[in-house]
Amino acid sequence: MEMQSVGSPALWAGFIIFVLAMLALDLGVFHRNTHEVKFKEALAWSGVWIALALVFNLGIWWKFGSTPAMQFLTGYLIEKSLSIDNIFVFVVIFSALKIPSLYQHRVLFWGILSALVLRAVMIFAGVAMLERFHWLIYVFGAFLIFTGVKLFVQRNKEEHPEDGAVMKLARRVIPSTTRFDGDRFFTMENGRKLATPLLMSLVLVELTDVLFALDSIPAIFAVTTDPFLVFTSNIFAIMGLRSLFFVLAGAVEKFSYLKVGLSGVLVFVGAKMALIDVVKVPSAVSLGVIALLLGVSIAASLLKARAQERAQAGKAVDTGSQPAPAE
């Protein structure tokens, strides 16, 4: 399988410089001082990252035409939706390790910075393997279908990453303490250098992203095998993940059907990948199907949450209207 790419060396260099500049701006200017990220700030940054991705998509359309632009947008939508599943786990991690909201942005910044490097390695490795071994595309397709079915079956399963085998191993390998020392990842205690809970949460965030990348990167290969489009759509989705976390962290329980939609997306792209030599699904159709699956699952989740809120409000009114018991 010969890989075609719209990315020239100049485009690659320009995009990487842009990412590094945004990271420097983020850490060196807007978040130079440690502070709790409020909802309005997070919402504004989420809007900025989505707008930048859409502007980039328009640039792809103008320069290379509708097909690469559709592929980028579909890939971005897949990565963005699957990254929301990361947020569910991040909330559990920060809650279990009692990470103050003041320091959560710092953990996510360094976690996502490392994720950018790891995902780049995984993307180029995946492209190289598919270019040499075409049959791997069927393996990726079957894996995505299996993952989608598994996600649906285990959609109501509670996550406890802090009690997993990997975390227990990390605690054995890395001497740690339960005491915080400001926003530091290490502290001195009784003459020993120990990892604070911030570092342990960073380890879990990193491992979580690697596990999710095993799903999301093969998923985007079902849309395009262009390394530039795969990489850029991944990076835009990941760069906006921190701000999206602070927007949705307090409302993740309202998205009760989101995992059903995500499982549908994984099964669809897995089937598309497995049948790539039999059925050619246009990019516009893929975009429409994925948007429909996610839109329906999110709308159903919000309707359910609203119905539950109304039911609780009704119970509260009924309880409040009951006469007080006679003494």
Secondary structure by P-SEA (a helix, b strand, c coil): cbbbbcccaaaaaaaaaaaaaaaaaacccccccbbbbcaaaaaaaaaaaaaaaaaaaaaaaacccaaaaaaaaaaaaaaaaaaaaaaaaaaaaaaaaccccccaaaaaaaaaaaaaaaaaaaaaaaaaaaacccaaaaaaaaaaaaaaaaaaaaccccccccccaaaaaaaaacccccccccccccccccccccccaaaaaaaaaaaaaaaaaacaaaaaaaccccaaaaaaaaaaaaaaaaaaaaacccccccccaaaaaaaaaaaaaaaaaaacccccccaaaaaaaaaaaaaaaaaaaaaaaaaaaaaaaaaaaaaaacccccc
